[in-house]
Amino acid sequence: MSFFSDIFSLLKPGGSFVFEMGGAGNVAEVHAVLVSVLCHHCNIPMEKIKEADPWFFPSDVWMRGTLEKAGFEVKVAELEYRPTKATPSSSDGSGGLEGWVRLMGAQFLDLVEKGEARDDVVKQVCAALEDVITRVEDGSQWLGYVRLRAVGRKPPP
């Protein structure tokens, strides 16, 4: 909450705060599979997984209320489902779904020892997601991004 209050205090009267971020439901399929593999394959307690979870994807309703509590007049707070194409896979594992999981899921993966165990988790996550995110017609892979856009205005004096 203090983040939004700080932004509000920095704006001139009549100024706007415009932003976009991940919203409720963003990459839900990846989140579900990561949590499942860590919990059921690696036997990591759910509490520990939740503590490691770096992702915060609020709803439009939560964001509207939070902005209003900070003093903003909310002009827009909306969610948009926007599937996003993964980059092509590369032989070194830096691209495609595997690269995405390694990069964006790094804090989850830190719960597992580096090396073979971590590589196995990544492979299991990718295998579970493959049919869910791969388009049959061309083999491209798409992640279920949900974007939250908001515009808040500091009221004039």
C-alpha positions in Angstrom: 0.0 0.0 0.0 2.8 2.5 0.8 4.1 2.1 -2.8 0.8 3.5 -4.2 0.7 6.2 -1.5 4.3 7.2 -2.3 3.4 7.4 -6.1 0.3 9.5 -5.2 2.4 11.9 -3.1 4.9 12.4 -5.9 2.3 13.4 -8.5 1.3 16.9 -9.1 -2.5 17.5 -8.7 -4.2 16.4 -11.9 -1.2 14.0 -12.7 -1.8 10.4 -13.8 -0.2 7.1 -12.8 -0.4 4.7 -15.7 0.9 1.2 -15.6 0.5 -2.4 -16.8 1.6 -5.6 -15.0 0.7 -9.2 -14.6 -2.9 -9.6 -13.4 -4.9 -12.3 -11.7 -4.6 -15.6 -13.6 -1.3 -14.6 -15.3 0.6 -17.8 -16.4 -1.7 -19.8 -14.2 -0.9 -23.0 -16.0 2.8 -22.6 -15.4 2.2 -21.7 -11.7 0.0 -24.8 -11.2 2.5 -27.1 -12.7 5.6 -25.6 -11.0 3.9 -25.9 -7.6 2.6 -29.5 -8.3 6.1 -30.7 -9.4 7.8 -29.1 -6.4 5.3 -30.4 -4.0 4.6 -33.9 -5.3 7.9 -34.9 -7.0 10.3 -33.0 -4.7 8.3 -33.3 -1.5 8.7 -29.7 -0.7 6.0 -28.5 1.8 3.4 -26.2 0.3 4.2 -23.5 2.9 7.8 -23.4 1.7 6.7 -23.1 -1.9 4.3 -20.3 -1.1 7.1 -18.4 0.7 9.4 -18.8 -2.3 6.7 -17.6 -4.8 7.8 -14.3 -6.2 4.7 -13.7 -8.3 2.0 -11.2 -7.3 -0.8 -10.9 -9.8 -3.7 -8.9 -8.3 -7.2 -8.7 -9.6 -8.6 -5.5 -11.1 -11.0 -5.2 -8.2 -8.1 -5.4 -5.7 -6.1 -2.8 -7.7 -9.0 -0.4 -8.0 -9.6 -0.5 -4.2 -5.9 -0.1 -3.4 -5.5 2.9 -5.7 -8.6 4.5 -4.3 -7.3 4.0 -0.7 -4.2 5.8 -1.8 -6.3 8.7 -2.9 -6.4 8.1 -6.7 -9.5 8.6 -8.9 -9.4 5.4 -10.8 -10.1 5.9 -14.5 -9.2 2.4 -15.6 -8.5 -0.9 -13.9 -9.0 -3.8 -16.3 -7.7 -7.3 -17.0 -7.0 -8.6 -20.5 -6.2 -12.2 -21.4 -3.3 -11.9 -23.8 -1.6 -15.2 -24.8 2.0 -14.6 -25.5 4.2 -16.6 -27.8 7.3 -18.2 -26.3 10.6 -17.7 -28.0 11.9 -20.6 -30.0 13.7 -23.3 -28.1 17.5 -23.3 -28.2 20.0 -26.1 -27.8 21.4 -24.6 -24.6 18.1 -24.4 -22.9 18.1 -20.6 -22.8 15.0 -20.1 -25.0 11.6 -21.4 -25.4 9.5 -22.8 -22.5 12.6 -24.3 -20.8 14.3 -20.9 -20.8 11.2 -19.2 -19.6 10.8 -21.6 -16.7 14.4 -21.3 -15.7 14.3 -17.5 -15.8 10.9 -16.6 -14.5 10.6 -19.6 -12.1 14.2 -19.1 -10.7 13.0 -18.4 -7.1 10.8 -21.6 -7.2 13.7 -23.6 -8.6 16.0 -22.3 -5.9 14.1 -24.7 -3.6 15.9 -27.6 -5.4 19.6 -28.3 -5.6 21.4 -27.0 -8.6 22.3 -29.6 -11.2 20.5 -32.8 -12.1 17.7 -32.4 -9.6 16.8 -28.9 -10.8 17.2 -29.9 -14.5 14.7 -32.8 -13.8 12.2 -30.4 -12.3 12.4 -28.1 -15.3 12.0 -31.1 -17.7 8.9 -32.3 -15.8 7.4 -28.9 -15.8 8.0 -28.5 -19.5 6.7 -32.0 -20.3 3.5 -31.4 -18.3 2.9 -28.0 -20.0 3.8 -29.1 -23.6 0.3 -30.2 -24.6 -1.4 -27.4 -22.8 0.6 -24.5 -24.5 1.5 -26.0 -27.9 -0.6 -25.2 -30.9 -1.2 -28.3 -33.0 -1.3 -26.4 -36.3 2.3 -25.0 -36.1 4.0 -26.3 -32.9 4.3 -22.7 -31.5 4.0 -22.4 -27.7 1.9 -19.8 -26.0 1.8 -18.8 -22.4 -1.5 -17.6 -20.8 -0.5 -14.0 -19.9 -3.1 -11.9 -18.2 -2.3 -8.2 -18.1 -3.7 -5.7 -15.6 -3.8 -2.1 -16.8 -4.7 0.8 -14.6 -4.8 4.5 -14.8 -5.2 6.5 -11.6 -5.4 10.3 -11.4 -4.5 12.6 -8.5 -7.5 14.9 -8.1 -6.9 18.6 -8.8 -7.0 20.8 -5.7 
